[in-house]
Amino acid sequence: MGVKTENEGRITMICPNLTCRRTLSAPVSARGQVMKCPYCDAPFRVPTGNASPGPDTKSGKQ
């Protein structure tokens, strides 16, 4: 699940439901809590830390 901190007060992530995949926003204070997607009602846990960058797929390096 992709996670990005837009600013100090909100976290942006993608709904884990494969049929939904909408962009969601939650307050930083919700880290670690279970919430429901407002679009599809799928429960998910708000990530507790910053997302680590994945492998560099553009250059082919891992």
C-alpha positions as CSV (number, residue, x, y, z in Angstrom):
1,M,0.0,0.0,0.0
2,G,1.4,3.3,-1.0
3,V,1.7,5.9,1.8
4,K,2.7,9.6,1.4
5,T,2.7,12.3,4.0
6,E,1.3,15.4,2.2
7,N,1.9,17.7,5.1
8,E,2.4,17.4,8.8
9,G,-1.3,16.8,9.5
10,R,-2.5,14.3,6.8
11,I,-1.4,10.9,5.4
12,T,-2.4,10.0,1.8
13,M,-2.8,6.3,0.9
14,I,-4.6,4.0,-1.6
15,C,-7.5,1.8,-0.6
16,P,-6.3,-1.8,-0.4
17,N,-9.5,-3.1,-1.9
18,L,-8.5,-4.1,-5.5
19,T,-11.9,-3.2,-6.9
20,C,-11.8,0.3,-5.3
21,R,-8.1,1.6,-5.2
22,R,-9.2,5.2,-4.4
23,T,-6.9,7.7,-2.9
24,L,-7.7,8.2,0.8
25,S,-6.5,10.8,3.3
26,A,-6.3,10.3,7.1
27,P,-5.0,12.4,9.9
28,V,-1.5,11.6,11.3
29,S,-3.2,10.8,14.6
30,A,-4.9,7.8,13.0
31,R,-1.7,5.9,12.5
32,G,-2.1,2.3,13.5
33,Q,-5.8,2.5,13.8
34,V,-8.3,0.5,11.7
35,M,-10.5,2.6,9.5
36,K,-13.0,2.0,6.7
37,C,-12.8,3.3,3.2
38,P,-15.6,5.8,2.7
39,Y,-16.2,4.6,-0.9
40,C,-16.3,0.8,-0.5
41,D,-16.4,0.2,3.3
42,A,-13.3,-2.0,3.2
43,P,-11.5,-2.0,6.6
44,F,-7.8,-1.2,6.6
45,R,-5.1,-0.3,9.1
46,V,-3.5,3.1,8.6
47,P,0.2,2.6,8.3
48,T,2.3,3.5,11.3
49,G,5.5,4.7,9.6
50,N,6.6,6.4,6.4
51,A,6.7,4.3,3.3
52,S,10.2,3.2,2.3
53,P,11.1,3.6,-1.4
54,G,10.8,0.5,-3.4
55,P,13.3,-0.7,-6.0
56,D,14.2,1.6,-8.8
57,T,12.1,0.1,-11.7
58,K,12.9,2.8,-14.2
59,S,16.6,2.1,-14.4
60,G,16.3,-1.7,-13.9
61,K,18.5,-1.6,-10.7
62,Q,17.4,-3.3,-7.5
